[in-house]
Amino acid sequence: MGITVFGEWAQGASHNQRGIEWQDHFRKIDYIKGTKIVAVADGHGSEKCPYSAEGAKLATRVFCSLIARYYESYEDSRDLLMFLSREGEVKLSRTIENTWKEEVLDLHRREGRDMEPDRDQIIMMYGTTLLGLMITDSFVFSLQIGDGDILYIDKASVSPLIESDKLLGVETHSLSTREAWKNAVTGIYKREAEENKPYMYLLSTDGFSNSFASRDAYYRTCREYYDMIGKHGIKVIKEHLKAWLTETSALGCGDDITTVFAYAQ
C-alpha cells in the first residue's frame, strides 16, 4: 500500500513549567500484508490520576495487541470487516476496556502501590483517553474513547473519520470510568487502496486542536502538514516535527501534543 506511519510528541509548555511528566503515548505496528495498527492515548494528568501516563502507555499496548490478535484470527478480511462493523462498538470496545483495567490492577499490585482504595478508585488513578486505527488494503477501522482527533486528509478535503461525543469545558470521556465502552465511538471506512493518492490519516491528542483559535484554523494546519510532506518528503518533516509541536504548544494551550501520521503515496 505504500503507507508510512510516523509520529512525534512534545511536552506541553505549561506541564514543563510545573514539572509534570509527559502524559501522552503512542504506539504503531507495521503489520503483516501491509496492515498498519496505530494507537494514541492521553493520560488525564490530574491529582486524581497520578499514574495516568502509565495508563496511557497501557492503553496503546492493549489496543494494538488486541487488534493484531483479531486480525490474525480471521483468514478472510471480509469476515473481520463484518465483525468490526457489527461488534466494534460493543464487543471489541468492552474487551479493550476490561483488558486495560485488568492490566492496570496487575501493574498497581506489581508496583506495590496502595491497595486501600477500592477497585474503581485505583483504576481512576490511571485515567486516559484512547484513539485507535487499523489500516488494511480494503478498509480502515477507527475507535475513540475521549477527546482527540482521527482525521482523513487528501488533496480535496480534511474530515474526521469519526465524531466523538464532546463534553463541555475540559471534561472528557475516559477509559477509566465504569462501562467506558458505552462512550466508545467506532467507524469503518471502506476504500480502494489506490484511490485519491496521496492521502493521509492523522491521529492527535486534544493538545493539538486546542492550540488553535478555531476548528478551521486547526484543519488548515493539518492540511499544511499534508502539503509539506508531499513537497519536502517524510524525512524532512520527521526531523522538524518535535520542534514544530513544541512551538504550537507554547503559542497555544500549553498542553502535551502528540501527532501520528499515516501517509499513503
N, C-alpha and C positions, 0 to 999 in steps of 0.2 A: 504493500500500500504506500510505501514511502512516507511514513509518518514518523516525525522526530518529536520526542517528548523531552522537555527540559523545563526547569523551574528555578526559582530563587526566593530567598526571604530576606527581609530587612527588619531589624528590631525597631519597634516604634520609638519615635523621639521622646515621647512622654514616659514610656516604660524605661528607656535608657537613663533618663534623668533621675527616676525614682528607684533604679536598681532592680527592676522587675525582670525576671528571666523571660526569654522568648517563649511565647505561648503557642505559636503555630507549629504545624508539622506537615510535611508532605512525603508521599511515597509513590514510586512508579515501578511497574513491572513491564518490561518488554517481553511479551509472552509468545507462545508458540503460534505459528501461522500468521505472524504479523499483528496479532491482537495486543492491544495496549490496555493496561489497567492502571488507573491513577486515583489517588485519594488525597484530600487536603482537609485538615482539621484545625480548629481554632479554640484553644483552651480558654475558659472564661476569665481566668486571672483575677478573680475576686477573693475577698477574705474567706468566703465560704468554700472556695475551690483552691486550696493551697497546692494541690498536686495536679492541676489541670493541664500543665504542659505534658506530664506523663500520660494523662488521659487522652490527649490529642494524638500522641505517638501511638498509643494502643489502638485508637480508633482507626487510623490509617492502616495499621497492620491487619486488623480484623477484617476491614473491608476488602483489602487486596487478597488476603488468603482465602476468604470465603468465596469471592467471585471467581478466583482461579479454580477452586475446588468444584464449583458448579460448572464452570467451563469444561473441566476435564470429565465430568460425569455425563455429558451429553455428546454422543458421537456426531449427531447432526445438529448444526447450528440453528436449524429451523425449530427443533424441539426446545432448545434453550431459549430462543426468542419467544416461543409460546409460553414457556414457564414464566419468564420475566414479565411478559405482558399481563399474565393472569395473577401472578403471585408476588411480583416485585415489591409492591407497596404494602403487602401484608406479611406473607410468609418470610420472604427474604429480609425485610426490614426488622421483623420480630427476631429472626435468627441473629442478625447483626447486633441488635440491642442486647439480647440475652448473652451472646458470646462475649461482647465487650464488658458487660457488667461482671460476668464470672471472672474474666481476666483481671479486672480492676480489683476485685476482692482477693484474688490469689496474690496479686502484686502487693496489696496492702499487708497481707499476712506475712509474705516473704520478707518484706522490708521491716517487719517488727513494729509497725505503727499501731497507734492506739486503737484497740478493738472495742472500746467502751461505747462509742456512738452506735446507733442502730444501723442496719444494712443500708437504708436509703441515705442516711447522713454520710456514711463512708463513701458511697458512690457519688454523691454530690461533690465531694472534695476533688473529684477528677473530672468535673463537668466540661463538656466540649461540644462543639458543633461537628458536622461531618459532611463533606462533599465527596462524591464518588463517581467515576466514569469508567465504562468499559467500551473500547472502540474495536469493532470487528470489521471484516471486509464487507458486511452487508447491513449492519445496524449498530447503533450506539445506544447504550443503556446508561442512564444517569440517575443518581439518587442524592437527595439533600435532606438533612435534618438541621434546622437552624439557619442562620444568615450566611452570606457569601453569595457568590455568583458562579454559574456554569454557562458560558456563552458560546455561541457558534458565530464565526466571522468568515465572510468571503468577500469577493470584490463588490458585491451588491448590497450586503446587509450586515448588521450586528444585531443579534437577537438572543434572548435567553433560551436555553434548551428546556428548562423547567422554571416555573414561577413558584417560589416558596411563599408560605404564609408569612406576612410581615407583621411583627408586633410593634407596638408604639415605643418610641424612645430607644434606649439602648438594650431593651429586653430582647431575648432570642429563645427559640426552642432549643432544647438541649438533649443530648443522648443520655444524660443522667437522670432525667425525670421518669416517673412511673409511666409505663406504656408509651415510651418515647416513639415507638413505631407508628403510633397514630398520627404523629406530626411529620412523618416522612413523606416526601413528595418524590415520585419517580417518573421517568419518561422514557419512551422508546422513539428513536429517530431512525427511520429506515432510509438508506441512500445507496446509490451506486458508488463503488469505490473511486471511479474516475470523474465523478460529477463535480463540476464547479471548481476544479483545482486551479490555483492553490486555495485551500481553506484552512481554518484553524479553530480549535477548541481552546477555551481559556477558563481555568478554574482559579478563583481568587477569594481570599478571605475578605471580610467586610471592611478591613482597614484600607483596602484599595479604593473601593467605590465611595466610602465615607470621606475620602480625602478630596473629593470634588464637590463643587457647589451644586451640581445637578446631575441627574442621570444622563442627560445628553452630553455633558462635558466628560463624564466617565466613559461613555461609549465612544466618543471621539478619540480619547486617549487609547482605548483598546484598538480602534481602527488604525491609529498611528503605529502601534506596535506591529500589527499585521503588515502594514505597508513597509515599515523599516526592515522586517525580516525578509520580505520579498526583494527589497532594494539592496540591502547590505549583507544578507545572509545570517544564518543562525549563530555562527561562531562570534560574530561581532556583537550581536545582541546579548549573548550569554556573558561576554566579557564586561559589559556595561550595566547589566540588569540590576545587580545589587545596589550600585551607586544611584541608579535612577529611582529605585523603590525607596531607598533611604531618603532621598530628596523629596519624593512625593509625600512620605510620612511627615517629614519635618515641616513642609509647607501646608500640609493638610491636617488630618485629625490627630496625628501623633501616635496612632495605634500600630501594632505589628502588621506587616503586609507580607503575604505570600502569594505568588502567582505561579501557575504551571501552564505551559503552552504545549499543545499537541498540533504541530504544523504539518500539513499534508501537501506534498508537491510532486 
